[in-house]
Amino acid sequence: SAPLPASSRRLVFLIGPNKTGTRSWAEMLGKVFGLRVLHDAGAWSKASRAHDAAFFEGPYEAFTDGDNFDVAWLMATFPAATFIFNTRALLPWLVSRHFHAQDSTHAFLAGHVKSLAVHNDDATVACWVMQRDASLRRAQQALGGSGRLAVLDITAAETDPPSFFTALQPVLPTRPGTAAPSIPHRGVGRAAALPPSRYDAVEDHIAALLKRMGANQSATGDSGARWTREMLGACGRLYGMGGVGNDRRRAAHANRSADA
């Protein structure tokens, strides 16, 4: 029989930020639940921003990685789709993002990548907190009470499997054929490889920043931080992860070319 159009299929979109075990999510959805997973934010996030519904007519049933996509369009275009806001306790997530951004800088200087996370300072970390809060609030406002959204930390698959898989089941189109497995969180390996003094220093600094913001460093949902819409808007003027948008980059490049 002919495949169902994407708008009628039970597609699953992970709409939380990166550094929340997205690769582990992809492995679990594929190996445990038997879904065909696209773990490539560059491809499907671009399709969502371009409102390219045909892209999602392909073989994939679940889409993971990244956090730069048009969630509102996905919600409206695919009414049978469900959404997972993949998350992680605030403090370890921020520390992981800090070192990830630092890795990107080292890779750039070594000539391995063409993009660069320029900022990795207190303002950037604060923006990550605000942007995560804002993304979660938008998703909850749009989908709250619909049964189409689950907010989940994949590390709970190990610490509290019954609760984790009970919350996960309603947003999946299939059920696992075996008992709930142990799902590794890859971020633990990266952190363990760092010198303890280096990791602890960054963790202590970010913890102090969260205290200044009034944020709950253990939060997997809303951080509770004090921030305003104006502060969130200013984040778009920061370069790097969570920073300046593609349109701003193109405009800045055009201005520099005109001045040359």
C-alpha angles and dihedrals in degrees: 000000000000116000117258116256113259091249089064098042126093096246118177121216125191104212103173126102128280123266090051098108095278093159090050088050090053092050093047095048090048104039100032103031098029097234123150102241131200108202097185117106093182092064105040097034089055090049091052093050090048090048089235103165092173090068090066093052088081128099098280123107101178131040124201143175135049132037107233104101140111101260095174091057092047091051094051098039097048107040092172093053124106129210136218118199097207110207144162137202106293103239100047089042092055092046090051091049090049093057092040090057089047090052089052090054093050091048091050093051089049090054096246100119137031098218129069137201096218099178124053100153136116093283091054093049091048089051091052088056093048094044092051091049092048094048092049093048092051091050093048093047092050099040107018112132093009096100089234098103133066124178107209142170109208092211086072087069085077102031098043110008098169094055094041096052093040089057093043099050099072093058096049125085093215139039126231117257093214139044118287107283132217107264115203119222106221095203091073091068093053093050093045090055093059123092105262093233092055094047093044093050092054092043092051092048094050091044089056090050091051089051090054089051093048090240127153105238091204095051118126091177127036110354096219088228121154110246140137136222089250091056091050091050091053090059089074089068093060118096121228134034110006088005139106116006127236092255091054091048092052092047092049091049091049091050092050091049091050092051094049 
